[in-house]
Amino acid sequence: MTALAAPSAEASEQQVPRGIGASVPATDARAKTEGTFPYAADLWAEGLLWAAVLRSPHAHARILSIDTTAAAEMPGVRAVVTHADVPGATTHGRRIADRPVFAHDVVRHHGEPIAAVAADHPDTARLAAAAIAVEYELLDPVTDPEQSFGAPALHPDGNLIRHIPLRYGDPEATGDVVVEGLYRIGRQDPAPIGAEAGLAVPRPDGGVELYTASTDPHTDRALAAACFGLEPDRVRVVVTGVPGATADREDAAFQLPLGLLALRTGCPVKLAATREESFLGHTHRHPTLLRYRHHADAEGRLVKVEAQILMDAGAY
């Protein structure tokens, strides 16, 4: 496997400043500056297979059937996995484990993963994923967070994830001037230059190693181990270069299909997402609706602020 670039002998001989207040150079700064540092998209391993993920084209639908026969029979395809192939926990999440590894009964957002394929060539993997036949019954999506309070529940405990009332000071205070406003913040995606990629390598002990640009490897390991049905010490997360430490490096996404495919095939499996796949597959910053009522005295000093902030957390 390609290893991270080691500092040159010349660099290691240079005196490194030490002590409180010293400006210590990053150990990988030279390699990144010279363009020789291997990010996840650059990694390679002997016997490498390529992965592709089939994602829902619908925002909300009931899955009636999934037929992987045509994909599995394609030359070069080594494995096809769906929800039925998840050996451990079938859902995951950092605070609430409500996001399925693969959707199997209901699709709750556009781009939700349905299945994954491992093949000898990336084009073969993508063609095989497209050959998986999924029958859907379309359902009405809820695209406005205000409508979600009266909409059918996406989850058994309803559509409201959390209600946080905050009160401080005198609630009866009023100002000479009152200004009300309604503000909207759209969904945001930082789209870092480095596209998402990962490599999963099976271990001799039946475990797996995940090479990915993670900003929380300990949580990623716990989530992956639970879904793989493994003890945490049999899952190793190796943090590669992080080309933009934003939300898309924070939540488990394609690492879980990659690990399942590596465990199923016994071979290293790699996925390098396109920009479109990244937008569909990773989390985004919440769109928000904000209502404010500001009270001020005659000289413009704030007396009271009343606010209602409604954040659209999406399907999970």
Secondary structure, DSSP 8 states (H G I E B T S, - for coil): --------HHHHHS----STT-----TTHHHHHHT----GGG---TT-EEEEEEE-SSSSEEEEEEE-HHHHTSTTEEEEE-GGG--S-SEE-SSS--EESS-SSEE-STT-EEEEEEESSHHHHHHHHHH-EEEEEE------TTGGGTS--SSTT-S---------S-TT---SEEEEEEEEE--B----SS--EEEEEE-TTS-EEEEE--S-HHHHHHHHHHHHT--GGGEEEEE---SS-SGGGTS-STHHHHHHHHHHHSS-EEEE--HHHHHHHS--B--EEEEEEEEE-TTS-EEEEEEEEEE--TT-
